[in-house]
């Protein structure tokens, strides 16, 4: 494995981690606050910490703005450039790369992504309004 391919794989893993943070972050905020409401007390208090909510909000805002502007994700561009430097055909041909690509990339018209990302962004905003960030 070349250094270029290893770097491309690292960017792909980072990309998957960012997606999991964006999607999982909203799920954790909702579940953490529902758990607290159902069981009382400050359970899962970190889901309302300003640092977590600001990072999460910034991540989804970046995704939504890129979709509306018609900009490809910089992580996607970087990965593809690194794979080209490695002489690797796209999509990636390794087992893990193949499955991570299937998890991340879908074929659909651009308006579908704008709609989905915008709806998800609105869900994050609704969670922010319903359960605002709180200082410890």
Phi, psi and omega per residue, in radians:
X1 nan 2.279 3.135
X2 -1.390 2.868 3.085
X3 -1.112 -0.613 3.113
X4 -1.094 -0.789 -3.132
X5 -1.168 -0.698 3.096
X6 -1.089 -0.705 3.110
X7 -1.149 -0.715 3.109
X8 -1.104 -0.724 3.097
X9 -1.103 -0.697 3.119
X10 -1.121 -0.700 3.106
X11 -1.142 -0.698 3.101
X12 -1.083 -0.767 3.113
X13 -1.116 -0.717 3.076
X14 -1.062 -0.736 -3.141
X15 -1.065 -0.791 3.108
X16 -1.089 -0.718 3.122
X17 -1.086 -0.694 3.117
X18 -1.132 -0.764 3.111
X19 -1.075 -0.774 3.123
X20 -1.112 -0.644 3.092
X21 -1.132 -0.761 -3.112
X22 -1.158 -0.874 -3.104
X23 -1.255 -0.863 -3.116
X24 -1.170 -0.544 3.130
X25 -1.048 -0.791 3.112
X26 -1.124 -0.752 3.120
X27 -1.040 -0.753 3.141
X28 -1.169 -0.673 3.106
X29 -1.078 -0.828 -3.116
X30 -1.142 -0.897 -3.114
X31 -1.103 -0.732 3.135
X32 -1.064 -0.719 3.141
X33 -1.306 -0.626 3.070
X34 -1.153 -0.702 3.102
X35 -1.066 -0.776 3.142
X36 -1.098 -0.727 -3.129
X37 -1.181 -0.660 -3.094
X38 -1.325 -0.596 -3.020
X39 -1.933 -0.056 -3.140
X40 1.233 2.785 3.068
X41 1.436 3.038 -3.059
X42 -1.541 0.974 3.086
X43 -1.340 2.508 -3.108
X44 0.910 0.821 -3.069
X45 -1.130 -0.420 -3.104
X46 -1.118 -0.371 -3.131
X47 -1.203 -0.272 3.099
X48 -1.934 0.179 3.102
X49 -1.209 2.412 -3.119
X50 -0.962 -0.702 -3.110
X51 -1.071 -0.727 -3.138
X52 -1.190 -0.824 -3.087
X53 -1.168 -0.671 3.114
X54 -1.168 -0.747 3.082
X55 -1.081 -0.764 -3.132
X56 -1.146 -0.803 3.118
X57 -1.078 -0.722 3.117
X58 -1.135 -0.661 -3.139
X59 -1.126 -0.845 -3.119
X60 -1.244 -0.587 3.094
X61 -1.100 -0.691 3.099
X62 -1.090 -0.783 3.131
X63 -1.075 -0.806 -3.119
X64 -1.117 -0.802 -3.136
X65 -1.097 -0.703 3.090
X66 -1.094 -0.723 -3.139
X67 -1.117 -0.807 -3.140
X68 -1.124 -0.589 -3.134
X69 -1.456 -0.129 -3.128
X70 1.258 0.486 -3.112
X71 -1.692 2.312 3.041
X72 -1.227 2.511 3.121
X73 -0.986 2.280 3.130
X74 -1.030 -0.528 3.096
X75 -1.168 -0.648 3.075
X76 -1.125 -0.842 3.129
X77 -1.034 -0.763 -3.137
X78 -1.115 -0.776 3.135
X79 -1.066 -0.812 -3.129
X80 -1.102 -0.667 3.112
X81 -1.129 -0.766 3.122
X82 -1.099 -0.688 3.122
X83 -1.170 -0.646 3.076
X84 -1.107 -0.703 3.105
X85 -1.109 -0.548 3.135
X86 -1.424 -0.118 -3.091
X87 1.290 0.409 -3.079
X88 -1.676 2.306 3.113
X89 -1.249 2.644 3.074
X90 -1.790 2.487 -0.053
X91 -1.259 2.932 -3.110
X92 -0.963 2.549 -3.015
X93 -1.767 -0.210 3.117
X94 -1.266 2.772 -3.096
X95 -1.034 -0.910 -3.100
X96 -1.150 -0.761 3.123
X97 -1.045 -0.730 -3.124
X98 -1.040 -0.834 -3.107
X99 -1.251 -0.626 3.068
X100 -1.155 -0.653 3.079
X101 -1.142 -0.698 3.111
X102 -1.130 -0.582 3.096
X103 -1.196 -0.667 -3.025
X104 -1.542 -0.687 -2.909
X105 -1.937 2.285 3.112
X106 -2.207 2.626 3.052
X107 -1.646 2.033 3.106
X108 -2.820 2.770 3.073
X109 -1.089 2.624 -3.109
X110 -0.960 -0.601 -3.112
X111 -1.094 -0.487 3.122
X112 -1.130 -0.770 3.141
X113 -1.169 -0.716 3.094
X114 -1.032 -0.786 -3.131
X115 -1.119 -0.854 -3.101
X116 -1.127 -0.825 -3.132
X117 -1.127 -0.687 3.128
X118 -1.143 -0.744 3.114
X119 -1.100 -0.717 3.115
X120 -1.149 -0.715 3.078
X121 -1.045 -0.691 3.084
X122 -1.152 -0.628 3.087
X123 -1.132 -0.695 3.088
X124 -1.125 -0.748 3.104
X125 -1.093 -0.688 3.109
X126 -1.128 -0.708 3.099
X127 -1.144 -0.651 3.110
X128 -1.096 -0.742 3.138
X129 -1.203 -0.768 -3.092
X130 -1.199 -0.753 -3.130
X131 -2.232 1.423 -3.082
X132 -1.139 2.711 3.085
X133 -1.021 2.565 -3.104
X134 -2.335 2.473 3.064
X135 -1.403 2.597 3.129
X136 -1.147 nan nan
